[in-house]
Amino acid sequence: MAKDSVCGMDANPAIKAVHKGKPYYFCNASCKETFLKNPEKFSSRG
Ligand SMILES: [Zn+2]
């Protein structure tokens, strides 16, 4: 199960964003919005 890169909770597979060809999953749309505003910050966490 993927983790939400923004808040660290278990992610919902239905809420997905792709950054530099990699998929990222989020617990809710708000976390996805936060990620998309600053994807470099969150994607660097691994
Ligand atoms: Zn979240």
N, CA, C, O and the ligand as a Tripos MOL2 file, in Angstrom:
@<TRIPOS>MOLECULE
protein
  185   183    47     0     0
PROTEIN
NO_CHARGES

@<TRIPOS>ATOM
      1 N           0.8520   -1.2100    0.0000 N.3       1 MET1
      2 CA          0.0000    0.0000    0.0000 C.3       1 MET1
      3 C           0.8750    1.2430    0.0000 C.2       1 MET1
      4 O           1.7950    1.3640    0.8090 O.2       1 MET1
      5 N           0.5890    2.1510   -0.8960 N.am      2 ALA2
      6 CA          1.3570    3.3880   -0.9670 C.3       2 ALA2
      7 C           1.0170    4.2970    0.2110 C.2       2 ALA2
      8 O          -0.0770    4.2530    0.7740 O.2       2 ALA2
      9 N           2.0030    5.1190    0.5550 N.am      3 LYS3
     10 CA          1.7830    6.1290    1.5800 C.3       3 LYS3
     11 C           1.5910    7.4910    0.9230 C.2       3 LYS3
     12 O           2.1600    7.7840   -0.1290 O.2       3 LYS3
     13 N           0.7860    8.2990    1.5660 N.am      4 ASP4
     14 CA          0.6100    9.6800    1.1470 C.3       4 ASP4
     15 C           1.9210   10.4410    1.4090 C.2       4 ASP4
     16 O           2.3680   10.5360    2.5520 O.2       4 ASP4
     17 N           2.5200   10.9730    0.3590 N.am      5 SER5
     18 CA          3.8100   11.6580    0.5110 C.3       5 SER5
     19 C           3.6890   12.9730    1.2660 C.2       5 SER5
     20 O           4.6820   13.4880    1.7800 O.2       5 SER5
     21 N           2.4920   13.5140    1.3360 N.am      6 VAL6
     22 CA          2.2930   14.8100    1.9820 C.3       6 VAL6
     23 C           2.1350   14.6550    3.4890 C.2       6 VAL6
     24 O           2.8280   15.3230    4.2550 O.2       6 VAL6
     25 N           1.2260   13.7770    3.9230 N.am      7 CYS7
     26 CA          0.9230   13.6720    5.3470 C.3       7 CYS7
     27 C           1.4110   12.3720    5.9700 C.2       7 CYS7
     28 O           1.4340   12.2500    7.1950 O.2       7 CYS7
     29 N           1.8070   11.3840    5.1410 N.am      8 GLY8
     30 CA          2.3560   10.1480    5.6660 C.3       8 GLY8
     31 C           1.3420    9.0820    6.0030 C.2       8 GLY8
     32 O           1.7120    7.9990    6.4580 O.2       8 GLY8
     33 N           0.0710    9.3630    5.7910 N.am      9 MET9
     34 CA         -0.9670    8.3670    6.0550 C.3       9 MET9
     35 C          -1.0570    7.3760    4.9010 C.2       9 MET9
     36 O          -0.4780    7.5900    3.8370 O.2       9 MET9
     37 N          -1.7990    6.2800    5.1290 N.am     10 ASP10
     38 CA         -2.0730    5.3560    4.0350 C.3      10 ASP10
     39 C          -2.8560    6.0930    2.9500 C.2      10 ASP10
     40 O          -3.8080    6.8210    3.2320 O.2      10 ASP10
     41 N          -2.4330    5.8860    1.7120 N.am     11 ALA11
     42 CA         -3.0290    6.6180    0.6140 C.3      11 ALA11
     43 C          -4.2240    5.8800    0.0260 C.2      11 ALA11
     44 O          -4.3370    4.6590    0.1360 O.2      11 ALA11
     45 N          -5.0980    6.6320   -0.5900 N.am     12 ASN12
     46 CA         -6.2150    6.0940   -1.3440 C.3      12 ASN12
     47 C          -5.7880    5.9200   -2.8010 C.2      12 ASN12
     48 O          -5.4740    6.9060   -3.4690 O.2      12 ASN12
     49 N          -5.7720    4.6860   -3.3030 N.am     13 PRO13
     50 CA         -5.2960    4.4590   -4.6800 C.3      13 PRO13
     51 C          -6.0770    5.2270   -5.7390 C.2      13 PRO13
     52 O          -5.5910    5.4200   -6.8540 O.2      13 PRO13
     53 N          -7.2750    5.6610   -5.3960 N.am     14 ALA14
     54 CA         -8.0960    6.3970   -6.3610 C.3      14 ALA14
     55 C          -7.6390    7.8480   -6.5130 C.2      14 ALA14
     56 O          -7.9980    8.5170   -7.4830 O.2      14 ALA14
     57 N          -6.8460    8.3330   -5.5520 N.am     15 ILE15
     58 CA         -6.4010    9.7280   -5.5980 C.3      15 ILE15
     59 C          -4.9300    9.7440   -5.9710 C.2      15 ILE15
     60 O          -4.0610    9.5430   -5.1220 O.2      15 ILE15
     61 N          -4.6590    9.9800   -7.2300 N.am     16 LYS16
     62 CA         -3.3360    9.7810   -7.8040 C.3      16 LYS16
     63 C          -2.8830   11.0120   -8.5650 C.2      16 LYS16
     64 O          -3.6840   11.6990   -9.2000 O.2      16 LYS16
     65 N          -1.5880   11.2810   -8.4910 N.am     17 ALA17
     66 CA         -0.9770   12.2960   -9.3380 C.3      17 ALA17
     67 C           0.3130   11.7090   -9.9050 C.2      17 ALA17
     68 O           0.9540   10.8730   -9.2680 O.2      17 ALA17
     69 N           0.6880   12.1490  -11.0960 N.am     18 VAL18
     70 CA          1.9270   11.6820  -11.7050 C.3      18 VAL18
     71 C           2.8940   12.8500  -11.7850 C.2      18 VAL18
     72 O           2.5590   13.9190  -12.2940 O.2      18 VAL18
     73 N           4.1070   12.6280  -11.2710 N.am     19 HIS19
     74 CA          5.1530   13.6500  -11.2930 C.3      19 HIS19
     75 C           6.4190   13.0320  -11.8550 C.2      19 HIS19
     76 O           6.9240   12.0460  -11.3190 O.2      19 HIS19
     77 N           6.9320   13.6060  -12.9300 N.am     20 LYS20
     78 CA          8.1300   13.0790  -13.5870 C.3      20 LYS20
     79 C           8.0010   11.5840  -13.8890 C.2      20 LYS20
     80 O           8.9540   10.8210  -13.7320 O.2      20 LYS20
     81 N           6.8260   11.1900  -14.3170 N.am     21 GLY21
     82 CA          6.6150    9.8130  -14.7280 C.3      21 GLY21
     83 C           6.3540    8.8260  -13.6080 C.2      21 GLY21
     84 O           6.1100    7.6480  -13.8660 O.2      21 GLY21
     85 N           6.4030    9.2950  -12.3560 N.am     22 LYS22
     86 CA          6.1450    8.4060  -11.2270 C.3      22 LYS22
     87 C           4.7850    8.6980  -10.6180 C.2      22 LYS22
     88 O           4.4100    9.8620  -10.4730 O.2      22 LYS22
     89 N           4.0390    7.6590  -10.2590 N.am     23 PRO23
     90 CA          2.7510    7.8750   -9.6230 C.3      23 PRO23
     91 C           2.8960    8.1440   -8.1260 C.2      23 PRO23
     92 O           3.7270    7.5420   -7.4450 O.2      23 PRO23
     93 N           2.0780    9.0500   -7.6410 N.am     24 TYR24
     94 CA          2.0040    9.3400   -6.2000 C.3      24 TYR24
     95 C           0.5410    9.2650   -5.7970 C.2      24 TYR24
     96 O          -0.3510    9.6530   -6.5510 O.2      24 TYR24
     97 N           0.3170    8.7570   -4.5900 N.am     25 TYR25
     98 CA         -1.0510    8.5750   -4.1120 C.3      25 TYR25
     99 C          -1.2580    9.3500   -2.8280 C.2      25 TYR25
    100 O          -0.3220    9.6000   -2.0690 O.2      25 TYR25
    101 N          -2.5090    9.7250   -2.6030 N.am     26 PHE26
    102 CA         -2.8270   10.6070   -1.4780 C.3      26 PHE26
    103 C          -4.0650   10.1230   -0.7370 C.2      26 PHE26
    104 O          -4.8840    9.3800   -1.2780 O.2      26 PHE26
    105 N          -4.1850   10.5610    0.5130 N.am     27 CYS27
    106 CA         -5.3340   10.1510    1.3080 C.3      27 CYS27
    107 C          -6.5830   10.9410    0.9410 C.2      27 CYS27
    108 O          -7.7010   10.4540    1.1090 O.2      27 CYS27
    109 N          -6.3960   12.1500    0.4430 N.am     28 ASN28
    110 CA         -7.5590   12.9260    0.0090 C.3      28 ASN28
    111 C          -7.1320   13.9940   -1.0060 C.2      28 ASN28
    112 O          -5.9400   14.2060   -1.2300 O.2      28 ASN28
    113 N          -8.0960   14.6460   -1.6010 N.am     29 ALA29
    114 CA         -7.8090   15.5980   -2.6660 C.3      29 ALA29
    115 C          -6.9940   16.7870   -2.1660 C.2      29 ALA29
    116 O          -6.2270   17.3820   -2.9220 O.2      29 ALA29
    117 N          -7.1600   17.1270   -0.9040 N.am     30 SER30
    118 CA         -6.4120   18.2510   -0.3470 C.3      30 SER30
    119 C          -4.9140   17.9750   -0.3520 C.2      30 SER30
    120 O          -4.1170   18.8530   -0.6830 O.2      30 SER30
    121 N          -4.5350   16.7590    0.0140 N.am     31 CYS31
    122 CA         -3.1220   16.3930    0.0000 C.3      31 CYS31
    123 C          -2.5870   16.3800   -1.4290 C.2      31 CYS31
    124 O          -1.4430   16.7690   -1.6670 O.2      31 CYS31
    125 N          -3.3880   15.9440   -2.3570 N.am     32 LYS32
    126 CA         -2.9730   15.9690   -3.7610 C.3      32 LYS32
    127 C          -2.7260   17.4010   -4.2250 C.2      32 LYS32
    128 O          -1.7360   17.6730   -4.9050 O.2      32 LYS32
    129 N          -3.6090   18.3050   -3.8640 N.am     33 GLU33
    130 CA         -3.4450   19.7130   -4.2240 C.3      33 GLU33
    131 C          -2.1560   20.2670   -3.6290 C.2      33 GLU33
    132 O          -1.4190   20.9980   -4.2900 O.2      33 GLU33
    133 N          -1.8920   19.9120   -2.3790 N.am     34 THR34
    134 CA         -0.6730   20.3750   -1.7210 C.3      34 THR34
    135 C           0.5660   19.8650   -2.4480 C.2      34 THR34
    136 O           1.5300   20.6020   -2.6520 O.2      34 THR34
    137 N           0.5230   18.6120   -2.8290 N.am     35 PHE35
    138 CA          1.6390   18.0230   -3.5720 C.3      35 PHE35
    139 C           1.8580   18.7490   -4.8870 C.2      35 PHE35
    140 O           2.9920   19.0780   -5.2350 O.2      35 PHE35
    141 N           0.7950   18.9990   -5.6100 N.am     36 LEU36
    142 CA          0.9140   19.5990   -6.9360 C.3      36 LEU36
    143 C           1.3920   21.0470   -6.8760 C.2      36 LEU36
    144 O           1.9300   21.5620   -7.8560 O.2      36 LEU36
    145 N           1.2030   21.7000   -5.7500 N.am     37 LYS37
    146 CA          1.7090   23.0680   -5.5900 C.3      37 LYS37
    147 C           3.2230   23.0800   -5.4170 C.2      37 LYS37
    148 O           3.8850   24.0580   -5.7640 O.2      37 LYS37
    149 N           3.7700   21.9890   -4.8780 N.am     38 ASN38
    150 CA          5.2070   21.9400   -4.6170 C.3      38 ASN38
    151 C           5.7050   20.4960   -4.7250 C.2      38 ASN38
    152 O           6.1740   19.9350   -3.7350 O.2      38 ASN38
    153 N           5.6110   19.8980   -5.8910 N.am     39 PRO39
    154 CA          5.9350   18.4680   -6.0250 C.3      39 PRO39
    155 C           7.3790   18.1450   -5.7050 C.2      39 PRO39
    156 O           7.6710   17.0540   -5.2150 O.2      39 PRO39
    157 N           8.2940   19.0720   -5.9720 N.am     40 GLU40
    158 CA          9.7020   18.8010   -5.6870 C.3      40 GLU40
    159 C           9.9420   18.5620   -4.1970 C.2      40 GLU40
    160 O          10.7360   17.7050   -3.8090 O.2      40 GLU40
    161 N           9.2510   19.3220   -3.3880 N.am     41 LYS41
    162 CA          9.4150   19.1930   -1.9450 C.3      41 LYS41
    163 C           9.0020   17.8190   -1.4580 C.2      41 LYS41
    164 O           9.7050   17.2010   -0.6580 O.2      41 LYS41
    165 N           7.8450   17.3320   -1.9440 N.am     42 PHE42
    166 CA          7.3000   16.0980   -1.4220 C.3      42 PHE42
    167 C           7.8690   14.8590   -2.1100 C.2      42 PHE42
    168 O           8.0180   13.8140   -1.4770 O.2      42 PHE42
    169 N           8.1850   14.9680   -3.3870 N.am     43 SER43
    170 CA          8.6870   13.7860   -4.0830 C.3      43 SER43
    171 C          10.0990   13.4360   -3.6390 C.2      43 SER43
    172 O          10.5190   12.2870   -3.7780 O.2      43 SER43
    173 N          10.8350   14.4010   -3.1100 N.am     44 SER44
    174 CA         12.2020   14.1360   -2.6850 C.3      44 SER44
    175 C          12.2740   13.2980   -1.4210 C.2      44 SER44
    176 O          13.3390   12.7900   -1.0690 O.2      44 SER44
    177 N          11.1510   13.1530   -0.7410 N.am     45 ARG45
    178 CA         11.1370   12.3230    0.4730 C.3      45 ARG45
    179 C          11.2230   10.8370    0.1450 C.2      45 ARG45
    180 O          11.5010   10.0250    1.0280 O.2      45 ARG45
    181 N          10.9880   10.4750   -1.1070 N.am     46 GLY46
    182 CA         10.9790    9.0770   -1.4640 C.3      46 GLY46
    183 C           9.6020    8.5180   -1.2310 C.2      46 GLY46
    184 O           9.3670    7.3340   -1.4710 O.2      46 GLY46
    185 ZN         -2.8200   12.9850    3.1640 Zn       47 ZN47
@<TRIPOS>BOND
     1     1     2 1
     2     2     3 1
     3     3     4 2
     4     3     5 am
     5     5     6 1
     6     6     7 1
     7     7     8 2
     8     7     9 am
     9     9    10 1
    10    10    11 1
    11    11    12 2
    12    11    13 am
    13    13    14 1
    14    14    15 1
    15    15    16 2
    16    15    17 am
    17    17    18 1
    18    18    19 1
    19    19    20 2
    20    19    21 am
    21    21    22 1
    22    22    23 1
    23    23    24 2
    24    23    25 am
    25    25    26 1
    26    26    27 1
    27    27    28 2
    28    27    29 am
    29    29    30 1
    30    30    31 1
    31    31    32 2
    32    31    33 am
    33    33    34 1
    34    34    35 1
    35    35    36 2
    36    35    37 am
    37    37    38 1
    38    38    39 1
    39    39    40 2
    40    39    41 am
    41    41    42 1
    42    42    43 1
    43    43    44 2
    44    43    45 am
    45    45    46 1
    46    46    47 1
    47    47    48 2
    48    47    49 am
    49    49    50 1
    50    50    51 1
    51    51    52 2
    52    51    53 am
    53    53    54 1
    54    54    55 1
    55    55    56 2
    56    55    57 am
    57    57    58 1
    58    58    59 1
    59    59    60 2
    60    59    61 am
    61    61    62 1
    62    62    63 1
    63    63    64 2
    64    63    65 am
    65    65    66 1
    66    66    67 1
    67    67    68 2
    68    67    69 am
    69    69    70 1
    70    70    71 1
    71    71    72 2
    72    71    73 am
    73    73    74 1
    74    74    75 1
    75    75    76 2
    76    75    77 am
    77    77    78 1
    78    78    79 1
    79    79    80 2
    80    79    81 am
    81    81    82 1
    82    82    83 1
    83    83    84 2
    84    83    85 am
    85    85    86 1
    86    86    87 1
    87    87    88 2
    88    87    89 am
    89    89    90 1
    90    90    91 1
    91    91    92 2
    92    91    93 am
    93    93    94 1
    94    94    95 1
    95    95    96 2
    96    95    97 am
    97    97    98 1
    98    98    99 1
    99    99   100 2
   100    99   101 am
   101   101   102 1
   102   102   103 1
   103   103   104 2
   104   103   105 am
   105   105   106 1
   106   106   107 1
   107   107   108 2
   108   107   109 am
   109   109   110 1
   110   110   111 1
   111   111   112 2
   112   111   113 am
   113   113   114 1
   114   114   115 1
   115   115   116 2
   116   115   117 am
   117   117   118 1
   118   118   119 1
   119   119   120 2
   120   119   121 am
   121   121   122 1
   122   122   123 1
   123   123   124 2
   124   123   125 am
   125   125   126 1
   126   126   127 1
   127   127   128 2
   128   127   129 am
   129   129   130 1
   130   130   131 1
   131   131   132 2
   132   131   133 am
   133   133   134 1
   134   134   135 1
   135   135   136 2
   136   135   137 am
   137   137   138 1
   138   138   139 1
   139   139   140 2
   140   139   141 am
   141   141   142 1
   142   142   143 1
   143   143   144 2
   144   143   145 am
   145   145   146 1
   146   146   147 1
   147   147   148 2
   148   147   149 am
   149   149   150 1
   150   150   151 1
   151   151   152 2
   152   151   153 am
   153   153   154 1
   154   154   155 1
   155   155   156 2
   156   155   157 am
   157   157   158 1
   158   158   159 1
   159   159   160 2
   160   159   161 am
   161   161   162 1
   162   162   163 1
   163   163   164 2
   164   163   165 am
   165   165   166 1
   166   166   167 1
   167   167   168 2
   168   167   169 am
   169   169   170 1
   170   170   171 1
   171   171   172 2
   172   171   173 am
   173   173   174 1
   174   174   175 1
   175   175   176 2
   176   175   177 am
   177   177   178 1
   178   178   179 1
   179   179   180 2
   180   179   181 am
   181   181   182 1
   182   182   183 1
   183   183   184 2
@<TRIPOS>SUBSTRUCTURE
     1 MET1         2 RESIDUE 1 A MET
     2 ALA2         6 RESIDUE 1 A ALA
     3 LYS3        10 RESIDUE 1 A LYS
     4 ASP4        14 RESIDUE 1 A ASP
     5 SER5        18 RESIDUE 1 A SER
     6 VAL6        22 RESIDUE 1 A VAL
     7 CYS7        26 RESIDUE 1 A CYS
     8 GLY8        30 RESIDUE 1 A GLY
     9 MET9        34 RESIDUE 1 A MET
    10 ASP10       38 RESIDUE 1 A ASP
    11 ALA11       42 RESIDUE 1 A ALA
    12 ASN12       46 RESIDUE 1 A ASN
    13 PRO13       50 RESIDUE 1 A PRO
    14 ALA14       54 RESIDUE 1 A ALA
    15 ILE15       58 RESIDUE 1 A ILE
    16 LYS16       62 RESIDUE 1 A LYS
    17 ALA17       66 RESIDUE 1 A ALA
    18 VAL18       70 RESIDUE 1 A VAL
    19 HIS19       74 RESIDUE 1 A HIS
    20 LYS20       78 RESIDUE 1 A LYS
    21 GLY21       82 RESIDUE 1 A GLY
    22 LYS22       86 RESIDUE 1 A LYS
    23 PRO23       90 RESIDUE 1 A PRO
    24 TYR24       94 RESIDUE 1 A TYR
    25 TYR25       98 RESIDUE 1 A TYR
    26 PHE26      102 RESIDUE 1 A PHE
    27 CYS27      106 RESIDUE 1 A CYS
    28 ASN28      110 RESIDUE 1 A ASN
    29 ALA29      114 RESIDUE 1 A ALA
    30 SER30      118 RESIDUE 1 A SER
    31 CYS31      122 RESIDUE 1 A CYS
    32 LYS32      126 RESIDUE 1 A LYS
    33 GLU33      130 RESIDUE 1 A GLU
    34 THR34      134 RESIDUE 1 A THR
    35 PHE35      138 RESIDUE 1 A PHE
    36 LEU36      142 RESIDUE 1 A LEU
    37 LYS37      146 RESIDUE 1 A LYS
    38 ASN38      150 RESIDUE 1 A ASN
    39 PRO39      154 RESIDUE 1 A PRO
    40 GLU40      158 RESIDUE 1 A GLU
    41 LYS41      162 RESIDUE 1 A LYS
    42 PHE42      166 RESIDUE 1 A PHE
    43 SER43      170 RESIDUE 1 A SER
    44 SER44      174 RESIDUE 1 A SER
    45 ARG45      178 RESIDUE 1 A ARG
    46 GLY46      182 RESIDUE 1 A GLY
    47 ZN47       185 GROUP 0 **** ****
